[in-house]
């Protein structure tokens, strides 16, 4: 029975020097049969899907969440773990004790009460564009209208249900993406990590180098960013069309 389950080995076939004192028939604990796990398809959210979900947001906070993942490239745990003190969205942040130029967010790893966790051990600075700054300003106004100056120091908090002012959890961000997928009537489920892949791919499609994608995703090694670079279909079409035809190489009409 064991011979059907495990590979059989005989140390008597080995050179005398390698046999040792206990030579003979033995069983290797290595199974003959292995179950092949199906490969999980890795994909990015398209720009149309991100825009469709953005348009279905019913509050400024949710629009900011979509941009933090799809336009900034954060993981949902990183987005849920941002504190208001991490957001330096002025053109000059020296008054805040920060010399980094332009609007940006400090992504830090902390033990957060809401279970949010940054996978990256090292902290890094993530530059953001005017769309994120605009969404942030609208959210701050919305938050102040509903909560006043109260609420926790977390950036993303509950505004309409649950404990108002309590930090939003990574699970709540996942549920938000599920709702937005349904509202936008998308043909497939678009999760938070697909939005992160869309950001990495868009940076690459815009001419960004692999080390730039790696730095913007907060990863330690450039090769870690490669799975996040999924070329847009339009860029692949353009790549095919850039290949010269034989007529262009050898003269039109010639054989």
Beta strands, then each sheet from edge to edge (+ up, - down):
strand 1: 6-10
strand 2: 25-31
strand 3: 87-88
strand 4: 104-107
strand 5: 124-127
sheet 1: 1+ 2-
sheet 2: 3+ 4- 5+
end
